[in-house]
């Protein structure tokens, strides 16, 4: 977060199954160990796609390469 300053950090895949058990400690650690200027603009959320995120992302990447000029 200190280097890239992302607008959003999405926790997905197997890690997203832990839900708030993982999300709250991650948010606390980010607030504690990052620069306040960087971390206040970053939102940390759980993926809505859960385990399907990798499969959907792979399919979209393959489709974009297939229809590329």
C-alpha positions in Angstrom: 0.0 0.0 0.0 2.9 2.4 0.7 4.4 1.8 -2.7 1.4 1.5 -5.0 -1.3 3.4 -3.1 -4.3 1.4 -4.5 -7.8 2.6 -4.2 -9.0 -0.8 -3.3 -7.5 -4.1 -2.0 -9.7 -7.1 -2.7 -9.2 -10.3 -0.7 -10.4 -13.2 -2.9 -10.1 -16.9 -3.5 -9.7 -19.3 -0.5 -8.8 -16.4 1.8 -12.2 -14.7 1.3 -14.0 -17.7 2.9 -12.7 -16.6 6.3 -14.8 -13.4 6.0 -14.6 -11.0 8.9 -12.3 -13.3 10.8 -9.6 -12.3 8.3 -10.8 -8.9 7.2 -10.8 -7.1 10.5 -7.2 -8.1 11.4 -6.0 -7.2 7.9 -7.6 -3.8 8.2 -6.1 -3.3 11.6 -2.6 -4.3 10.4 -2.8 -2.0 7.4 -3.9 1.0 9.5 -1.0 0.3 12.0 1.9 -0.4 9.6 1.3 1.8 6.6 1.6 5.5 6.2 -1.7 7.2 7.2 -1.7 9.3 4.0 -1.7 6.1 1.9 -3.9 3.8 3.9 -6.8 6.3 4.4 -7.6 6.3 0.7 -7.4 2.5 0.4 -10.5 0.4 0.8 -10.1 -3.3 1.9 -12.9 -5.6 0.9 -13.8 -9.2 0.4 -14.3 -10.5 -3.1 -17.9 -11.1 -4.1 -16.8 -13.8 -6.5 -15.1 -15.9 -3.8 -13.5 -19.0 -5.3 -14.8 -18.2 -8.8 -12.5 -15.2 -9.2 -9.6 -17.1 -10.7 -11.7 -19.0 -13.1 -13.7 -15.9 -14.3 -10.4 -13.9 -14.6 -8.8 -16.7 -16.7 -11.8 -16.9 -19.0 -11.8 -13.1 -19.5 -8.1 -13.0 -20.2 -8.4 -15.9 -22.7 -11.3 -14.2 -24.4 -9.5 -10.9 -24.7 -6.4 -12.7 -26.3 -8.7 -14.6 -28.7 -10.3 -11.5 -30.1 -7.2 -9.3 -30.1 -6.2 -7.8 -33.4 
